[in-house]
Amino acid sequence: MGPAPRRRQMSRPRVAEMIANEIRHRILDGQLVDGDMLPKVDDLAYDFRVSKPSVREAMRILETEGLISARRGGAGGAEVHMPTAATAAHTLGMILQSTHATLADLATALLALEPTCAAKTAEREDRCEAVVPHLRHLHRELEERRGDPAGFSMVARQFHQAIVSGCGNSALALVAGALESLWSQHESTWLEFRDAELDDDEVAVKVLKAHVRIIEAIESGDAVDARRLVAQHLAESQTYVLSESANQHITVATPYLGPF
């Protein structure tokens, strides 16, 4: 008999990918939750029976994906982050930036998706318990923010995000939510440099009236009207930003790893 075949030794990158795959599975499967701390590199190397460089490479993979953030210094370790629409928005934003997509492109995509989310939200059997109370709460807060353009805009976006996240379809909510997050980032920037002659109170009154009609349509279960009202309101709201920045290219900043 000839000599036994030599066992093929896995390369460090391949080992690192396997470690990253296992930890990623634990995060996405809920075994590790947002805010948990991973064991230190020494402990992970012992648990996986691999070298410390392989573990460090796995940590770099997961950090690049936004699933962990490494802590430097004496404490060490890495904090777990569940993926959110905000992290998805960052990745989507980088792709859109690389293709030189404009705010007009983003607005068109959002206008195609958010009304669908509103219709789906209106079709939910549990909408009056799961969605409508939150929308009414945000509407009351929005009324209190009249006279505060930045605060008013922030709560108005939360209202739209609540419609998206309440649609009952996780895939639709994720994609539309990522677009909402991107739009909010650029709208906030626009607010800092917008036309000072814009009548904020007149805009606020229009927004509040539109939101009341949208809430009523969702509460009554009228999916057709909810879709129409959100499309109309969204188009009107986008006009202010697009009138000055329609051809501006989408850009992304440092990703936010906290809750969406």
DOGULO-117308 format. One record per atom (N, C-alpha, C): residue in three letters; x, y, z. Coordinates in steps of 0.001 Angstrom, whole numbers, plus 500000, padded with zeros to 6 digits. Layout:
residues N
ALAXYZ...
***
This chain:
residues 260
MET500842498792500000MET500000500000500000MET500869501245500000GLY500449502261499283GLY501206503494499227GLY500955504332500471PRO501647505432500585PRO501478506317501736PRO500079506921501767ALA499589507149502976ALA498254507745503130ALA498253509150502532PRO497165509506501873PRO497097510849501274PRO497177511919502363ARG497889513006502059ARG498019514092503023ARG496708514867503125ARG496349515205504345ARG495144516001504551ARG495396517418504064ARG494433517939503327ARG494576519294502814ARG494294520288503931GLN495235521178504171GLN495064522160505241GLN494333523379504702MET493304523795505428MET492533524953504983MET493355526225505154SER493202527141504215SER493883528420504317SER493217529271505377ARG493940530260505873ARG493389531122506920ARG492124531849506469PRO492096532419505232PRO490863533085504810PRO489658532151504816ARG489856530908504391ARG488753529954504370ARG488279529646505789VAL489200529478506712VAL488836529244508109VAL488096530455508667ALA488586531645508350ALA487947532872508828ALA486507532982508324GLU486291532597507062GLU484938532646506499GLU484009531677507221MET484521530506507575MET483699529526508288MET483330530040509683ILE484278530674510351ILE483997531243511673ILE482967532363511548ALA483176533238510558ALA482240534337510338ALA480842533812510019ASN480772532750509213ASN479477532153508876ASN478743531658510122GLU479482531021511021GLU478867530484512241GLU478381531600513146ILE479199532615513347ILE478793533728514222ILE477639534505513588ARG477709534700512262ARG476620535384511563ARG475315534626511753HIS475380533298511648HIS474184532474511840HIS473620532666513244ARG474481532720514228ARG474025532895515609ARG473338534241515802ILE473846535268515122ILE473241536598515234ILE471884536627514537LEU471840536168513301LEU470608536249512516LEU469545535273513013ASP469983534198513678ASP469052533211514210ASP468542533593515596GLY469088534674516162GLY468621535154517456GLY469332534562518658GLN470341533728518416GLN471105533195519544GLN471935534292520202LEU472343535256519400LEU472991536466519890LEU472078537632519546VAL471867538532520496VAL470944539638520263VAL471692540965520274ASP470996541991519810ASP471589543319519705ASP472138543763521065GLY473416544169521075GLY474043544633522301GLY474854543579523020ASP474691542321522644ASP475509541263523254ASP476983541494522927MET477844541013523812MET479275541089523563MET479797539707523184LEU480534539641522097LEU481175538380521727LEU482322538082522687PRO482656536802522879PRO483843536467523679PRO485092537093523068LYS486133537211523864LYS487378537773523365LYS488022536819522355VAL488980537363521606VAL489627536598520537VAL490231535304521065ASP490890535363522217ASP491512534164522783ASP490472533075523037ASP489326533500523581ASP488275532529523903ASP487645531950522637LEU487437532792521639LEU486870532303520380LEU487836531345519691ALA489111531678519731ALA490115530793519122ALA490108529431519798TYR489930529430521115TYR489887528165521855TYR488602527397521509ASP487475528100521475ASP486196527440521192ASP486167526831519791PHE486706527554518815PHE486677527089517427PHE487884526218517063ARG488841526126517991ARG490056525343517757ARG490818525867516528VAL490959527184516463VAL491660527809515343VAL492664528825515882SER493422529402514979SER494412530396515386SER493745531751515627LYS494404532582516420LYS493880533921516698LYS493823534791515440PRO494808534713514531PRO494692535497513294PRO493440535161512480SER493048533876512489SER491828533484511763SER490596534112512401VAL490580534167513726VAL489449534789514434VAL489413536283514125ARG490555536927514149ARG490598538369513873ARG490112538663512455GLU490467537806511513GLU489996537994510139GLU488480537817510072ALA487941536858510819ALA486488536657510867ALA485800537883511454MET486410538485512476MET485852539691513086MET485826540846512081ARG486864540938511260ARG486901541996510252ARG485784541806509227ILE485520540558508863ILE484432540272507918ILE483098540736508498LEU482835540357509740LEU481559540694510385LEU481435542188510643GLU482556542837510941GLU482528544287511175GLU482226545027509882THR482789544542508788THR482511545145507486THR481033545030507132GLU480403543946507551GLU478976543736507279GLU478084544512508237GLY478684545152509255GLY477903545920510213GLY477255545076511293LEU477618543797511383LEU477008542910512369LEU477680542999513730ILE478898543514513774ILE479584543746515045ILE480372545042514945SER480689545606516097SER481628546721516130SER482665546383517193ALA483913546344516761ALA484999545938517660ALA485330547057518625ARG485601546688519869ARG486032547636520885ARG487526547464521107ARG488218548557520969ARG489665548508521139ARG490022548741522605GLY491281548520522936GLY491757548806524275GLY491661547621525200GLY491767547907526501GLY491820546852527506GLY490573546000527568ALA489397546630527388ALA488137545879527503ALA488015544866526370GLY488410545286525168GLY488367544377524019GLY486954543905523714GLY486869542821522939GLY485566542253522600GLY484920542963521427ALA483730542512521070ALA482992543102519961ALA481507543059520278GLU480819544169520007GLU479389544266520298GLU478575543841519081VAL477510543089519336VAL476644542577518272VAL475620543629517872HIS475372543737516561HIS474344544636516033HIS473448543860515080MET472156543850515362MET471224543236514436MET471099544112513190PRO471011543522512019PRO470853544331510802PRO469518545069510827THR469510546296510361THR468311547134510350THR468148547785508986ALA467028548488508822ALA466813549223507578ALA467866550305507409ALA468381550831508522ALA469405551877508437ALA470704551325507864THR471104550135508306THR472324549545507758THR472099549114506303ALA470883548664506007ALA470557548325504617ALA470591549586503758ALA470123550700504319ALA470125551966503595ALA471547552392503267HIS472468552154504192HIS473858552534503952HIS474434551746502775THR474201550439502776THR474694549606501674THR474035550003500358LEU472715550177500398LEU471986550588499195LEU472473551951498719GLY472717552847499687GLY473182554183499337GLY474538554163498651MET475430553290499109MET476743553188498469MET476609552720497026ILE475696551760496801ILE475479551273495433ILE474904552388494568LEU473926553116495103LEU473316554208494343LEU474325555325494080GLN475171555602495068GLN476197556629494869GLN477170556206493776SER477524554927493752SER478482554440492752SER477904554488491339THR476565554472491234THR475929554542489918THR475464555956489577HIS475815556920490465HIS475490558336490258HIS473981558574490213ALA473251557814491027ALA471800558022491112ALA471520559372491778THR470406559976491407THR470057561303491919THR468921561217492945LEU468667562347493603LEU467538562396494535LEU466224562191493807ALA466153562619492562ALA464936562387491777ALA464706560894491566ASP465785560144491343ASP465666558690491216ASP465140558084492515LEU465698558534493637LEU465283558028494945LEU463820558365495215ALA463430559590494889ALA462047560016495111ALA461073559173494294THR461430558876493053THR460565558069492184THR460385556655492744ALA461485556069493226ALA461408554720493796ALA460546554707495052LEU460722555716495887LEU459944555800497126LEU458469556004496817LEU458201556799495789LEU456813557055495395LEU456139555802494853ALA456937554866494344ALA456379553617493842ALA456099552624494967LEU456892552694496047LEU456794551682497097LEU455943552088498302GLU456086553336498750GLU455395553695499991GLU453871553628499886PRO453262554071498791PRO451806553910498682PRO451364552447498766THR452184551546498230THR451882550113498345THR451922549680499803CYS452898550186500545CYS452971549884501980CYS451719550380502700ALA451252551572502325ALA450049552131502958ALA448840551246502691ALA448727550759501454ALA447607549872501107ALA447677548585501910LYS448877548014502025LYS449051546786502798LYS448732547015504266THR449113548178504785THR448826548499506180THR447319548576506408ALA446606549179505460ALA445149549296505572ALA444459547939505492GLU445109546977504847GLU444520545640504696GLU444736544748505916ARG445583545169506847ARG445850544349508024ARG444607544239508907GLU444292543049509329GLU443131542857510196GLU443346543470511575ASP444623543532512004ASP444920544057513327ASP445408545507513293ARG445130546216512193ARG445653547571512012ARG445227548530513133CYS444009548358513635CYS443495549282514658CYS444197549101516005GLU444830547960516199GLU445592547734517429GLU447097547882517204ALA447575547426516051ALA449017547339515823ALA449629548586515195VAL448828549353514448VAL449403550462513679VAL448758551810513987VAL447431551868513947VAL446723553147514064VAL447058553917515344PRO447095553284516521PRO447437554055517736PRO448797554744517624HIS449774554064517032HIS451099554671516873HIS451049555849515906LEU450288555702514830LEU450150556806513879LEU449488558009514546ARG448477557770515357ARG447799558872516052ARG448736559538517068HIS449553558741517738HIS450527559293518674HIS451521560203517952LEU452016559748516806LEU452961560554516037LEU452293561823515506HIS451004561714515149HIS450286562889514669HIS450164563937515771ARG449865563510516995ARG449774564457518105ARG451132565117518369GLU452182564323518288GLU453520564878518488GLU453864565861517373LEU453397565557516177LEU453656566439515042LEU452964567790515247GLU451748567758515781GLU451040569009516060GLU451811569873517061GLU452445569217518025GLU453207569937519031GLU454500570522518472ARG454937570020517313ARG456203570465516731ARG456033571610515729ARG454833572126515568ARG454636573274514687ARG455483574434515192GLY456164575087514289GLY457065576158514688GLY458496575697514860ASP458718574388514751ASP460059573806514850ASP460295572985513581PRO460763573621512504PRO460884572936511208PRO461677571638511260ALA462823571651511941ALA463649570442511997ALA462937569329512762GLY462343569663513915GLY461624568675514709GLY460379568180513997PHE459682569089513326PHE458479568720512586PHE458827567726511485SER459902568017510748SER460320567124509668SER460709565750510200MET461405565720511347MET461829564449511923MET460635563569512267VAL459629564143512932VAL458449563360513320VAL457627562980512093ALA457592563867511091ALA456869563552509855ALA457480562327509183ARG458822562231509181ARG459461561056508593ARG459162559806509431GLN459079559969510749GLN458731558832511604GLN457329558330511277PHE456437559254510943PHE455076558887510547PHE455106558010509300HIS455887558433508319HIS455989557658507087HIS456667556305507336GLN457685556309508182GLN458367555060508512GLN457423554089509218ALA456507554640510030ALA455551553788510737ALA454585553115509760ILE454217553819508714ILE453357553229507684ILE454094552107506968VAL455362552366506633VAL456173551368505932VAL456376550132506795SER456808550339508041SER457089549199508910SER455821548465509316GLY454672549130509196GLY453408548500509575GLY452715547762508459CYS453374547635507300CYS452707547039506138CYS452491545538506282GLY453235544892507196GLY453040543466507422GLY453833542565506503ASN454623543140505612ASN455467542356504705ASN456905542753504972SER457692541843505545SER459037542191505990SER459949542609504843ALA459824541959503683ALA460677542296502544ALA460350543694502020LEU459069543986501879LEU458639545298501407LEU459022546380502406ALA458839546087503687ALA459167547059504728ALA460662547358504755LEU461479546338504509LEU462926546538504522LEU463369547432503365VAL462911547114502155VAL463338547882500981VAL462816549315501064ALA461523549460501332ALA460945550798501426ALA461531551557502614GLY461785550839503715GLY462364551476504883GLY463772551987504620ALA464539551240503848ALA465890551681503486ALA465828552946502638LEU464886552987501704LEU464718554178500882LEU464264555360501729GLU463364555108502680GLU462911556159503594GLU464085556735504378SER464939555851504862SER466091556285505647SER467027557151504806LEU467281556744503572LEU468125557532502673LEU467508558902502392TRP466207558902502116TRP465528560171501835TRP465593561106503045SER465389560549504236SER465418561348505457SER466774562016505657GLN467846561270505369GLN469186561829505513GLN469373563042504605HIS468926562930503366HIS469104564031502432HIS468120565166502707GLU466939564845503178GLU465977565880503513GLU466487566713504691SER467112566063505665SER467666566782506811SER468760567741506376THR469596567288505440THR470645568160504911THR470038569338504165TRP468995569060503378TRP468321570125502628TRP467742571171503577LEU467164570740504696LEU466557571661505640LEU467559572681506180GLU468810572263506300GLU469827573155506837GLU470164574290505876PHE469910574083504585PHE470309575075503585PHE469147575500502691ARG467923575250503135ARG466768575471502267ARG466472576964502105ASP465526577239501230ASP465052578598500965ASP464368579140502211ALA464866580223502760ALA464331580789504001ALA462929581373503823GLU462495581595502582GLU461191582202502343GLU460057581177502386LEU460374579919502533LEU459348578879502592LEU458476579086503832ASP457156579099503658ASP456217579307504764ASP456048577995505525ASP456782577855506640ASP456771576599507385ASP455393576261507935ASP454656577277508423ASP453361576991509039ASP452358576540507988GLU452414577138506816GLU451512576724505736GLU451790575277505343VAL453059574923505268VAL453450573550504953VAL452967572605506045ALA453147573019507307ALA452752572186508445ALA451256571885508419VAL450451572894508102VAL448998572705508051VAL448633571683506983LYS449262571771505812LYS448992570816504732LYS449372569393505139VAL450523569268505781VAL451006567945506198VAL450061567336507225LEU449656568127508213LEU448772567630509266LEU447430567177508696LYS446874567956507778LYS445601567578507163LYS445741566283506368ALA446848566165505646ALA447083564955504856ALA447218563736505754HIS447917563890506870HIS448116562771507786HIS446799562318508408VAL445927563254508723VAL444622562888509285VAL443850562026508295ARG443849562427507034ARG443120561665506008ARG443738560280505809ILE445052560208505877ILE445732558915505714ILE445396557983506869ILE445430558503508093ILE445093557688509265ILE443664557171509156GLU442757558028508746GLU441342557632508631GLU441164556539507577ALA441888556646506463ALA441782555634505406ALA442327554289505883ILE443459554320506579ILE444040553080507099ILE443135552471508152GLU442624553297509049GLU441757552796510122GLU440486552160509565SER439944552740508510SER438705552208507921SER438965551001507024GLY440246550708506764GLY440576549560505920GLY440442549825504439ASP440432551101504055ASP440286551467502647ASP441666551502501992ALA442107550381501451ALA443443550267500872ALA443620551164499641VAL442565551275498837VAL442649552093497625VAL442858553558497985ASP442083554041498948ASP442201555448499351ASP443522555698500072ALA443948554737500878ALA445228554891501583ALA446365555010500583ARG446346554177499552ARG447376554240498512ARG447355555605497813ARG446150556056497446ARG446017557322496722ARG446471558506497568LEU446056558530498818LEU446381559660499696LEU447876559742499987VAL448503558593500222VAL449940558595500496VAL450715559008499256ALA450307558531498089ALA450980558912496845ALA450884560420496622GLN449695560967496847GLN449484562404496661GLN450305563209497661HIS450248562805498914HIS450966563522499970HIS452479563431499778LEU452962562253499418LEU454396562058499233LEU454906562898498066ALA454156562917496974ALA454563563710495810ALA454645565191496162GLU453663565677496932GLU453666567088497338GLU454849567390498264SER455121566473499200SER456214566682500145SER457573566671499450GLN457726565786498470GLN459003565680497765GLN459305566919496935THR458256567631496539THR458430568792495670THR459373569820496262TYR459282570030497582TYR460101571059498226TYR461588570745498076VAL461950569495498293VAL463362569102498178VAL463794569055496721LEU462959568457495885LEU463334568266494484LEU463403569574493711SER462674570599494154SER462703571877493442SER464100572488493451GLU464906572118494438GLU466252572664494547GLU467345571615494361SER467007570324494557SER468063569310494613SER467784568063493783ALA466895568148492804ALA466498566953492051ALA467679566241491414ASN468653567017490904ASN469783566411490193ASN470989566154491085GLN470819566386492382GLN471918566116493315GLN472137564615493429HIS473391564205493399HIS473699562778493509HIS473560562309494948ILE473106561079495111ILE472971560478496436ILE474360560224497012THR474528560590498263THR475777560324498973THR475453559675500302VAL476404558943500851VAL476188558282502130VAL477257558711503113ALA476880558694504391ALA477818559033505459ALA478152557752506224THR478845557896507347THR479174556750508172THR477909556037508600PRO477822554716508491PRO476596554001508821PRO476239554115510289TYR474925554219510543TYR474406554251511896TYR474033552829512276LEU474612552309513364LEU474410550915513717LEU473339550708514786GLY472700551796515213GLY471689551671516257GLY470337551338515658PRO469253551441516484PRO467911551107516005PRO467476552043514903PHE466609551532513959PHE466103552345512861PHE464963553208513375
***
